[in-house]
Amino acid sequence: MKMERTVLAVSRGDGAASFHGPLVRALFVGCVAIAATSPVDAETAPAPLAIPLELGAIPPKDMIALAPDGIEKGIAALPAIVGDTMKRSGVPGMAVAVVHGGKTVFAQGFGVRELGKDALVDPQTVFQIASLSKPIAGTVAAIAVTRGTVSWDDKVARFLPSFALAEPYLTANATIGDFYAHRSGLPLAAGDDLEDLGFDRKTILERLRLLPLDRFRISYHYTNFGITLGAEAVAAASGLAWEDLAATALFVPLGMASTSSRHADFLGRKNRTVLHALENGRFQPLYDRNADAQSPAGGVSSNVVDLAEWLKLLLSGGEFRGARISPEALAPMLRAQAFSAPAPAPDARSGFYGYGFNVGVDADGRPRMSHSGAFVLGGATNMQMIPSAGVAIVVLTNAGPVGAAETVATQFMDFAQYGASTRDWFKLYHPLLLNYYEPAGDLVDAKPPTDPIPASAPTAYVGTYRNDYFGPASIDLDGQDLYFSAGPKAARLKLSHRTDDEFSVAPRGENQPFGSLSSVKFTVKDGKAVSFTVGYLDGNGMGTWRR
């Protein structure tokens, strides 16, 4: 049998090479490629259209080589990349760290901690990292798996006896891994609306049982309180509060002295940033964001120096300083567990989610793990790592999501892999991230009635109403104005009359960006309101209160 040279065809289209290798898996036996088509003549093969590759028998060796000195070029380019991105985005403060070869090879701060003040961001400056907390929570769980405290496939009900969801089968069978991979069937952002009204973690997790469910282990819905539920099961099995488990299992062993899962610790740091929300087209320091209720999913604060230590643990294969993750715990966390973005067409790539990590494969055949974090009230973060290249980057900002963090991280990874930036990433990311700022509510684009019907007497609406999911709410009269109040925060929203027994409210919060406008529709019988529905809280059909 004649031995053949393996080639990978490169098709040229829109400026980015696409790689096609449908026979690669079938052809490799040991280290020898066996021809499945006509022999390739080394003298006549069209060299410009074929790339000879020395590929291993199986992944991870069947990938394109890194560009020579690409990582060094990326590090040298980072200050300029950051400067350009901050100028285009308006982000006031940013910090970046790069890990390579088991070392922190770049750590630098840029800009200011708060607009209008002189304090500069440095590598030790602490940021709220938002959903970058999720891969950290996955790492803590992986340490617990390594210790034998839990397994990814342990059922949550084993450790949380009061746990329940709407379907008994799911209640009995949902695992820690199901919640970490967002495949439990809970709806998108389940429980976030309760957090907005000020409910604590225990109450929110208990009330998830009232929500409608999608298909178990087939559907994918990103949920802060799904991951929080999985993390609570890990904490219960460990006999510790989650915040203490995260500290003792990960932060303390790695020397992450500026990292915490408690908001009070963040507020106690002298060298910390302030959130900047995008309102009226510019960033402003307006809000505080206490994410303690969803701490495993969004409540961590840290700096790039500490997070670099965490990235070293992941890139080391699971052993670094005083922390250890076994291969059996690490591999499932960093591989695809759910379809987060199924390909819309046969020629498109799908997106996947592991246990707290986004997981994908780049055009050069290298798996990449990543995660972004975003607070609309004023923070955005991104981390990316390529284990086969031994490189990772983390970017923290003190401004709402506009694509700045993703731009810096992705542009650096371009250099690391290809030796140059492949495109204008900010131009790509910026409009995508602006979707976070789409106002909430059913009246955002509605025009006021031209001939409104008068409302009932104000006293017809006043009273206390009940709702099993959101708890009680009140409609009270203050002078001539009606107000809606609900939740422990007693979010008090003024009702503005639209027509008949319909009013509007303008909520503002993490999930209700600037410009949100929602209906409040009353049902009135015999001159007295018997119920009302709040549009912006009715996404899962739970937004009706009854007297």
C-alpha positions in Angstrom: 0.0 0.0 0.0 1.3 3.4 -0.9 1.7 5.9 1.9 0.2 9.3 1.2 0.7 12.9 2.3 -2.2 14.4 4.2 -3.5 17.8 3.0 -6.1 20.2 4.3 -7.8 22.2 1.6 -8.3 25.9 2.1 -11.2 27.6 0.4 -10.9 31.3 -0.1 -14.0 33.4 0.2 -14.7 36.5 2.3 -11.1 37.1 3.4 -11.1 34.5 6.1 -9.9 31.0 5.3 -12.3 28.2 6.1 -10.8 24.7 6.7 -12.4 21.5 5.4 -11.2 18.1 6.6 -14.1 15.6 6.3 -11.8 12.7 6.0 -9.4 13.6 8.8 -11.0 11.3 11.5 -11.5 8.4 9.1 -8.0 8.5 7.6 -5.8 8.4 10.7 -4.7 5.0 11.9 -1.8 5.3 14.3 0.4 8.1 12.9 -0.1 7.1 9.2 -2.6 8.7 6.8 -4.1 6.2 4.4 -5.4 7.7 1.2 -9.1 7.4 0.6 -9.0 9.2 -2.8 -6.5 9.3 -5.7 -2.8 9.5 -4.6 -1.3 12.9 -4.1 1.7 13.6 -6.3 4.1 15.8 -4.4 5.4 17.3 -7.6 2.1 18.2 -9.2 0.0 19.1 -6.1 -1.0 22.8 -6.3 1.1 24.1 -3.4 -0.8 27.5 -3.0 -4.1 25.6 -2.5 -2.9 22.9 -0.1 -1.2 23.1 3.3 0.9 20.0 4.2 0.3 19.3 7.9 2.0 17.1 10.4 -1.0 16.0 12.4 -1.2 13.6 15.3 -3.2 10.5 15.4 -6.1 12.1 17.4 -6.8 15.4 18.9 -5.4 17.5 20.5 -2.5 17.3 18.0 -4.4 17.8 14.8 -4.4 21.6 14.9 -2.6 24.4 13.0 0.6 25.6 14.5 0.7 28.9 16.4 2.2 31.9 14.7 5.9 32.3 15.6 6.2 34.8 18.5 2.4 35.5 18.3 2.0 35.6 22.0 4.9 38.0 22.4 3.5 40.2 19.6 0.1 40.2 21.3 1.6 41.3 24.6 3.5 44.1 23.0 0.3 45.2 21.2 -2.0 45.1 24.3 -1.5 48.7 25.5 -2.4 50.0 22.1 -5.3 47.6 21.8 -6.6 48.7 25.2 -6.1 52.4 24.5 -8.0 52.2 21.2 -10.8 50.2 22.6 -11.3 52.5 25.6 -11.3 55.5 23.3 -13.9 54.0 21.0 -16.1 52.6 23.8 -15.9 55.3 26.4 -15.1 52.8 29.1 -13.4 54.7 32.0 -11.3 51.9 33.6 -9.9 48.6 32.6 -7.4 46.0 33.8 -5.8 43.1 31.9 -3.7 40.1 32.7 -2.2 37.4 30.5 -1.0 34.0 31.7 1.4 32.0 29.6 3.7 29.1 30.4 2.5 29.1 34.0 3.5 32.7 34.6 1.7 36.0 34.6 3.4 37.7 31.7 1.2 40.8 31.6 -0.8 42.7 34.3 -1.7 46.3 33.9 -4.4 48.8 34.8 -5.7 51.6 32.5 -7.9 54.6 33.1 -9.7 55.6 36.3 -11.7 53.9 39.0 -14.4 56.5 38.8 -15.2 59.2 36.3 -14.5 62.6 37.7 -11.9 61.4 40.2 -8.1 61.0 40.0 -7.6 57.5 41.4 -6.1 55.3 38.7 -6.8 51.6 37.9 -3.8 49.4 38.6 -3.3 45.6 38.6 -4.4 45.3 42.2 -7.7 47.3 41.6 -10.7 45.2 42.5 -13.7 44.9 40.1 -17.1 43.3 40.3 -16.6 40.5 37.8 -20.4 39.7 37.2 -20.9 36.4 35.3 -17.2 35.6 35.2 -18.2 34.3 38.7 -19.7 31.2 36.9 -16.5 29.6 35.7 -15.1 30.3 39.2 -18.1 28.5 40.6 -17.5 25.6 38.2 -13.9 25.5 39.4 -15.0 25.3 43.1 -17.4 22.5 42.2 -14.6 20.7 40.4 -12.4 20.8 43.5 -15.3 19.3 45.5 -15.6 16.6 42.8 -11.9 15.9 43.1 -12.3 15.5 46.9 -15.1 13.0 46.5 -17.6 15.4 48.2 -19.9 15.3 45.2 -19.9 14.2 41.6 -21.1 16.2 38.6 -23.9 13.5 38.2 -25.1 13.6 41.8 -28.7 14.6 42.1 -29.4 17.9 43.7 -32.2 16.5 45.8 -29.7 14.4 47.6 -28.1 17.4 49.2 -31.1 19.9 49.3 -34.1 18.0 50.7 -36.4 21.0 50.2 -35.5 21.3 46.5 -38.4 21.1 44.1 -39.2 22.2 40.6 -42.6 22.1 38.7 -42.1 18.5 37.5 -41.6 15.6 39.9 -39.3 13.7 37.5 -37.0 16.7 37.1 -37.0 17.3 40.9 -35.9 13.7 41.5 -33.3 13.5 38.7 -31.8 16.9 38.0 -28.0 16.8 38.8 -25.4 19.3 39.8 -24.1 19.2 36.3 -27.5 19.9 34.8 -27.7 23.2 36.6 -24.1 24.2 35.9 -24.7 23.5 32.2 -28.0 25.4 32.0 -29.9 22.3 30.8 -32.3 21.8 33.7 -35.3 23.1 31.8 -35.6 26.3 33.9 -36.6 29.3 31.7 -34.1 32.0 30.7 -33.1 34.2 33.6 -35.2 32.2 36.0 -35.4 34.0 39.3 -33.7 37.3 38.2 -37.1 39.1 38.5 -37.3 38.1 42.1 -33.7 39.3 42.7 -34.7 42.6 41.2 -37.4 43.0 43.8 -34.9 42.3 46.6 -35.6 38.7 47.6 -32.8 36.7 49.1 -31.2 33.5 47.7 -33.2 31.1 49.8 -36.5 32.5 48.8 -35.6 32.7 45.2 -34.5 29.1 45.0 -37.7 27.9 46.8 -39.9 29.8 44.3 -38.2 28.3 41.2 -40.7 25.4 41.7 -43.5 27.7 40.5 -42.0 28.4 37.1 -42.9 26.6 33.9 -40.2 24.3 32.5 -38.8 23.5 29.1 -37.4 20.1 28.0 -35.1 18.5 30.5 -31.5 18.2 29.2 -32.5 19.1 25.7 -33.3 22.8 26.1 -30.7 25.4 27.0 -31.6 28.5 29.0 -28.9 30.7 30.7 -29.9 31.1 34.3 -28.1 32.7 37.2 -30.1 30.9 39.8 -29.7 27.6 38.0 -26.0 27.7 38.6 -26.6 29.1 42.1 -28.8 26.1 42.8 -26.1 23.7 41.7 -23.5 25.5 43.7 -25.8 25.4 46.8 -25.9 21.7 46.5 -22.1 21.5 46.4 -21.9 23.8 49.4 -24.5 21.7 51.3 -22.5 18.5 50.6 -19.4 20.3 51.9 -21.1 21.5 55.1 -20.2 25.1 54.4 -21.8 28.2 53.2 -21.0 28.8 49.5 -19.0 31.9 50.2 -16.8 30.0 52.7 -16.4 27.0 50.5 -15.2 29.2 47.6 -12.7 30.9 49.9 -11.3 27.7 51.5 -11.3 25.6 48.4 -9.9 28.1 45.9 -9.2 31.7 47.0 -7.0 30.9 50.0 -5.0 28.1 48.5 -4.2 30.2 45.4 -3.4 33.3 47.5 -6.3 35.2 46.0 -6.4 37.7 48.9 -8.4 40.3 47.1 -11.1 37.9 45.9 -14.5 37.4 47.6 -18.0 36.1 47.0 -19.5 38.7 49.4 -20.5 42.2 48.3 -19.6 43.7 51.7 -16.0 42.6 51.2 -15.9 44.4 47.8 -17.3 47.6 49.4 -14.6 47.4 52.1 -11.7 47.5 49.6 -9.9 50.8 49.3 -8.6 50.1 45.9 -11.8 49.3 44.0 -13.8 50.5 41.1 -17.2 52.1 40.8 -19.8 50.9 38.3 -20.6 53.1 35.3 -24.0 52.7 33.6 -24.7 53.7 30.0 -27.5 56.2 30.1 -28.3 59.0 27.6 -25.4 57.8 25.5 -22.6 58.2 28.1 -21.2 56.3 31.1 -22.2 57.6 34.5 -21.4 56.3 38.0 -25.0 56.0 39.2 -25.6 52.6 40.9 -24.4 49.9 43.3 -25.0 46.3 42.3 -25.3 43.8 45.2 -25.3 40.3 43.7 -25.1 38.3 46.9 -28.4 36.5 46.1 -26.7 35.0 43.0 -23.2 35.0 44.4 -22.0 31.8 42.7 -23.2 33.1 39.3 -22.5 36.8 39.5 -21.3 38.0 43.0 -17.5 37.6 42.9 -15.2 40.6 43.1 -11.5 40.3 42.3 -8.5 41.8 40.5 -6.5 40.6 37.5 -3.6 39.5 39.6 -5.8 37.1 41.6 -7.6 35.9 38.5 -4.3 35.1 36.8 -3.6 32.6 39.6 -7.0 30.9 38.9 -6.1 30.7 35.2 -2.8 29.1 36.1 -4.6 26.4 37.9 -6.8 25.7 34.9 -3.9 25.8 32.4 -1.7 23.6 34.6 -4.0 20.7 34.2 -5.5 21.1 37.6 -2.6 21.4 40.0 -1.2 24.7 41.1 0.0 25.9 44.5 -2.4 24.6 47.1 -5.4 23.7 44.9 -6.0 20.5 42.9 -8.5 19.4 40.3 -8.4 15.8 39.1 -8.4 15.1 35.4 -11.8 13.3 35.9 -13.3 16.5 37.4 -11.5 19.0 35.1 -12.2 17.5 31.7 -16.1 17.5 32.0 -16.1 21.0 33.2 -14.2 22.3 30.2 -15.9 20.2 27.5 -19.3 20.7 25.8 -22.2 19.6 28.0 -25.0 21.6 26.3 -25.8 23.3 23.0 -25.8 27.0 23.9 -26.1 28.1 20.3 -27.1 25.4 17.8 -25.8 26.2 14.3 -28.6 27.8 12.3 -27.2 26.2 9.1 -25.0 23.3 8.0 -22.1 25.7 7.2 -22.2 27.4 10.6 -20.5 26.5 13.8 -22.4 25.7 17.0 -21.7 27.1 20.4 -21.5 24.9 23.5 -21.5 25.3 27.3 -19.6 23.1 29.8 -19.9 23.4 33.6 -19.7 27.2 34.0 -17.6 27.8 30.8 -18.4 28.6 27.2 -16.7 26.0 25.0 -15.8 26.1 21.3 -13.3 25.2 18.7 -11.5 27.9 16.7 -10.8 27.9 13.0 -7.3 26.5 13.7 -8.7 23.5 15.4 -7.9 24.7 18.9 -10.5 24.4 21.7 -11.1 27.7 23.5 -12.9 28.2 26.8 -14.3 31.6 27.6 -16.9 33.6 29.6 -18.2 37.1 29.7 -19.8 39.0 32.6 -22.1 41.9 32.4 -24.0 44.2 34.7 -26.1 46.7 32.8 -25.8 48.8 35.9 -22.1 49.2 35.1 -19.6 46.3 34.7 -18.3 44.1 32.0 -15.6 41.4 31.9 -14.2 38.6 29.7 -11.8 35.7 30.0 -10.5 33.4 27.3 -8.1 30.5 27.4 -6.6 28.1 24.9 -5.2 25.2 26.8 -3.3 23.8 23.8 -1.3 27.0 23.6 -1.0 27.4 27.4 -2.3 30.9 27.2 -5.2 32.8 28.9 -6.3 36.4 29.2 -8.7 38.2 31.6 -10.1 41.7 31.0 -12.1 43.6 33.7 -13.9 46.9 33.1 -15.9 49.2 35.3 -18.6 50.1 32.7 -21.7 48.4 31.3 -21.4 45.9 28.4 -20.4 47.5 25.1 -18.0 44.9 23.7 -14.8 46.4 25.1 -13.7 43.5 27.3 -14.4 41.0 24.5 -12.6 43.1 21.9 -9.4 43.3 23.9 -9.4 39.6 24.8 -10.2 38.4 21.3 -7.8 40.7 19.6 -5.0 39.5 21.8 -5.9 35.8 21.0 -5.8 36.7 17.3 -2.1 37.7 17.8 -1.4 34.6 19.9 -2.8 32.2 17.2 -2.3 34.0 13.9 0.3 36.6 14.6 -2.0 39.6 13.8 -5.5 40.9 14.4 -7.9 39.3 11.9 -10.7 41.9 12.0 -12.2 44.9 13.7 -13.6 43.1 16.7 -15.1 46.2 18.4 -17.1 46.8 15.2 -18.5 43.3 15.5 -19.0 43.1 19.3 -20.3 46.6 20.0 -23.7 46.3 18.3 -24.2 42.8 19.7 -23.6 43.9 23.3 -25.8 46.9 22.9 -28.8 44.5 23.0 -28.4 44.5 26.7 -29.7 48.0 26.7 -33.0 47.3 24.9 -35.7 48.7 27.2 -38.0 46.2 28.9 -41.8 46.3 28.9 -44.7 45.9 26.6 -45.2 49.7 26.2 -41.7 50.7 25.0 -42.8 51.3 21.4 -46.5 51.8 22.1 -48.1 55.2 21.3 -50.3 56.8 24.0 -54.0 56.4 23.3 -55.4 59.4 21.3 -58.8 59.3 23.1 -58.2 57.7 26.5 -61.1 56.3 28.5 -61.2 57.8 32.0 -59.9 55.6 34.9 -62.0 54.3 37.7 -61.9 56.2 41.0 -58.4 56.0 42.5 -59.7 54.3 45.6 -61.0 51.4 43.4 -57.4 50.3 42.9 -56.0 50.8 46.4 -55.3 47.7 48.5 -53.1 44.7 49.1 -52.9 41.9 46.5 -51.3 38.4 46.6 -49.1 36.5 44.2 -47.5 33.1 45.1 -44.3 33.8 43.1 -43.7 37.5 43.7 -45.3 37.7 47.1 -47.7 40.5 48.2 -48.0 43.8 46.4 -49.8 47.0 47.3 -51.4 49.8 45.4 -51.5 52.9 47.5 -52.6 56.5 47.0 -50.2 59.4 47.7 -52.1 62.6 47.2 -53.4 62.3 43.6 -50.9 59.6 42.5 -51.1 55.9 42.6 -48.1 53.7 43.4 -47.2 50.0 42.9 -44.9 48.4 45.5 -43.7 44.9 45.7 -40.8 42.9 47.2 -38.4 43.4 50.1 -36.9 46.4 48.4 -40.4 47.9 48.3 -39.7 49.0 44.7 -42.2 51.9 44.5 -43.3 52.8 41.0 -45.6 55.6 40.1 -48.6 54.6 38.0 -49.4 56.9 35.0 -52.8 56.5 33.5 -53.1 55.4 29.9 -56.7 54.5 29.3 -59.6 52.9 31.2 -58.1 50.7 33.9 -54.7 50.5 32.3 -51.6 52.4 33.7 -47.9 52.4 33.0 -44.8 52.2 35.1 -41.2 53.0 34.3 -39.0 50.4 36.1 -35.2 50.8 36.3 -32.8 48.1 37.4 -30.3 45.4 36.2 -32.9 43.8 33.9 -34.9 47.0 33.2 -32.5 49.3 31.3 -33.0 53.0 30.8 -36.2 53.7 28.9 -38.2 50.7 30.1 -41.9 51.1 30.1 -44.5 48.6 31.1 -48.3 48.3 31.4 -50.2 47.7 34.6 -53.7 46.4 33.7 -56.4 46.2 36.4 -59.5 44.1 36.3 -62.3 46.0 37.9 -65.6 44.5 39.0 -68.4 46.4 40.7 -66.3 49.5 41.1 -63.3 47.7 42.8 -60.2 46.2 41.3 -59.9 42.4 41.9 -56.6 41.8 40.1 -53.9 43.5 38.1 -51.1 42.3 35.8 -47.6 43.9 35.5 -46.3 43.5 31.9 -42.6 43.6 32.6 -42.9 40.9 35.3 -45.2 38.6 33.3 -42.6 36.9 31.0 -43.2 33.5 32.6 -46.9 34.2 33.2 -46.4 35.0 36.8 -47.1 38.7 36.8 -50.7 38.8 38.0 -51.7 39.8 41.6 -55.1 39.1 43.0 -56.8 40.9 45.9 
